[in-house]
């Protein structure tokens, strides 16, 4: 069996949900009608261990979700081996129709990405009204996570007594 980051250092359970809840961006790829891939970074919120994504009505993603086309998503971070982590998701999207849940999700988005008095909060909310923003639940068929931050030990200088003939390694 091949060893991958997700098998060697998996990110599962509550840790995975906490990771997703803290993430600011999810990259979503959907298949267009002509078979080409539409890929874009989107915002996300997690509520009751479910991922929700705000989508404006004119988005190509919305059309692809409603047509039931394939979807893949990725939340990741890290600039080098010791800090690489992520969650890859395949599945589908379902439009949220429960108005109470939509209000909860809108508040979660505001709390995560804005603050009272934020210079763009009002414009974001107004644009959402005009653009017909909806929320979609990402229903995963498969989720695979990895987190290399848990296995790597930061190098630290050590004090050692070396033999006299080892002169090039003294700190």
C-alpha positions as CSV (number, residue, x, y, z in Angstrom):
1,X,0.0,0.0,0.0
2,X,1.3,3.5,-0.9
3,X,1.9,5.8,2.0
4,X,0.4,9.2,1.7
5,X,0.1,12.2,4.0
6,X,-3.5,11.2,4.8
7,X,-2.5,7.7,5.8
8,X,0.6,8.6,7.6
9,X,-0.7,11.6,9.5
10,X,-4.5,11.7,9.1
11,X,-6.7,14.5,10.2
12,X,-10.0,13.0,11.4
13,X,-12.9,13.5,13.7
14,X,-13.2,16.6,15.9
15,X,-9.8,17.8,14.9
16,X,-10.9,17.8,11.2
17,X,-14.0,19.7,12.1
18,X,-12.1,22.3,14.1
19,X,-9.6,22.7,11.3
20,X,-12.5,23.3,8.8
21,X,-14.2,25.7,11.2
22,X,-11.1,27.9,11.5
23,X,-10.4,27.9,7.7
24,X,-11.2,31.0,5.8
25,X,-11.1,29.7,2.2
26,X,-12.3,26.5,0.5
27,X,-11.4,25.9,-3.1
28,X,-14.3,24.4,-5.0
29,X,-14.1,22.8,-8.4
30,X,-17.3,21.8,-10.3
31,X,-17.9,20.5,-13.7
32,X,-19.5,22.8,-16.2
33,X,-22.1,21.6,-18.7
34,X,-19.4,21.3,-21.5
35,X,-17.2,19.2,-19.2
36,X,-14.7,21.9,-18.4
37,X,-13.8,22.6,-14.7
38,X,-14.8,25.7,-12.9
39,X,-12.6,26.4,-9.9
40,X,-12.7,29.2,-7.4
41,X,-11.9,30.1,-3.8
42,X,-15.0,30.6,-1.7
43,X,-15.9,31.3,2.0
44,X,-17.2,28.7,4.3
45,X,-18.7,28.2,7.7
46,X,-19.2,25.1,9.8
47,X,-22.4,24.5,11.7
48,X,-23.2,21.3,13.5
49,X,-20.4,19.5,11.8
50,X,-21.6,20.4,8.3
51,X,-19.9,22.7,5.8
52,X,-22.0,25.6,4.3
53,X,-20.9,27.9,1.5
54,X,-22.6,31.2,0.5
55,X,-23.1,31.4,-3.3
56,X,-24.6,34.2,-5.3
57,X,-27.3,33.2,-7.8
58,X,-25.4,34.1,-10.9
59,X,-22.4,31.9,-9.9
60,X,-21.5,29.1,-12.3
61,X,-21.1,27.0,-9.2
62,X,-24.8,27.5,-8.4
63,X,-25.8,26.2,-11.8
64,X,-23.4,23.2,-11.5
65,X,-24.7,22.4,-8.0
66,X,-28.3,22.5,-9.1
67,X,-27.5,20.3,-12.1
68,X,-26.0,17.7,-9.8
69,X,-22.6,17.8,-11.5
70,X,-19.4,16.5,-9.8
71,X,-17.8,18.5,-7.1
72,X,-14.4,18.5,-5.4
73,X,-13.2,20.9,-2.7
74,X,-10.0,21.6,-0.9
75,X,-9.1,23.4,2.3
76,X,-5.4,23.6,2.8
77,X,-2.5,25.6,4.2
78,X,1.2,25.3,4.7
79,X,4.3,26.7,2.9
80,X,6.7,23.8,3.6
81,X,6.6,20.2,4.5
82,X,6.4,20.8,8.3
83,X,3.3,23.0,8.0
84,X,1.3,21.2,5.3
85,X,-2.3,20.3,6.2
86,X,-5.6,20.0,4.5
87,X,-8.9,18.4,3.9
88,X,-10.0,17.2,0.5
89,X,-13.8,16.6,0.0
90,X,-15.8,15.1,-2.8
91,X,-19.5,15.2,-2.8
92,X,-22.5,17.3,-3.8
93,X,-24.3,20.5,-2.7
94,X,-27.8,20.9,-1.4
95,X,-29.4,24.3,-1.3
96,X,-30.5,25.3,2.2
97,X,-34.2,26.2,2.3
98,X,-34.8,26.5,6.0
99,X,-35.0,30.2,6.7
100,X,-34.0,29.9,10.3
101,X,-30.8,28.1,9.3
102,X,-30.1,30.6,6.6
103,X,-30.3,33.4,9.2
104,X,-27.9,31.4,11.5
105,X,-25.5,30.9,8.6
106,X,-25.6,34.5,7.6
107,X,-24.7,35.5,11.2
108,X,-21.9,32.9,11.2
109,X,-20.4,34.4,8.0
110,X,-20.6,37.9,9.5
111,X,-19.0,36.8,12.7
112,X,-16.2,35.0,10.9
113,X,-15.3,37.5,8.2
114,X,-16.5,40.8,9.5
115,X,-17.0,42.8,12.7
116,X,-19.3,45.6,13.8
117,X,-18.2,48.7,11.9
118,X,-16.2,46.7,9.3
119,X,-15.9,48.9,6.2
120,X,-17.1,46.2,3.8
121,X,-19.7,44.4,5.9
122,X,-22.7,46.5,4.8
123,X,-21.7,46.3,1.1
124,X,-21.3,42.5,1.3
125,X,-24.7,42.1,2.8
126,X,-26.4,44.5,0.4
127,X,-24.7,42.8,-2.6
128,X,-26.0,39.4,-1.3
129,X,-29.5,40.8,-1.4
130,X,-29.2,42.0,-4.9
131,X,-27.3,39.0,-6.2
132,X,-29.7,36.5,-4.6
133,X,-27.1,34.9,-2.3
134,X,-28.1,31.4,-1.1
135,X,-26.4,28.9,1.2
136,X,-25.5,25.4,0.2
137,X,-24.6,22.5,2.3
138,X,-21.6,20.5,1.2
139,X,-22.7,16.9,1.5
140,X,-19.5,14.8,1.5
141,X,-19.2,11.4,-0.2
142,X,-15.6,11.3,1.0
143,X,-13.4,13.5,3.2
144,X,-9.6,12.9,3.5
145,X,-7.5,15.0,5.8
146,X,-3.8,15.3,6.7
147,X,-1.8,17.4,9.1
148,X,2.0,17.2,9.0
149,X,2.3,19.8,11.8
150,X,1.8,17.0,14.4
151,X,4.7,14.9,13.4
152,X,7.5,17.4,12.9
153,X,9.7,18.4,15.7
154,X,11.3,21.8,15.5
155,X,15.1,21.5,15.4
156,X,16.7,22.8,18.6
157,X,20.3,23.2,19.5
158,X,21.6,20.7,22.0
159,X,24.6,20.8,24.3
160,X,26.8,17.8,24.0
161,X,30.3,16.9,25.1
162,X,32.1,15.8,22.0
163,X,35.5,14.1,21.7
164,X,38.4,16.4,21.3
165,X,39.0,15.5,17.7
166,X,35.5,16.7,16.7
167,X,36.3,20.4,16.3
168,X,33.9,21.4,13.5
169,X,30.6,20.8,15.4
170,X,31.1,22.8,18.5
171,X,28.2,25.4,19.0
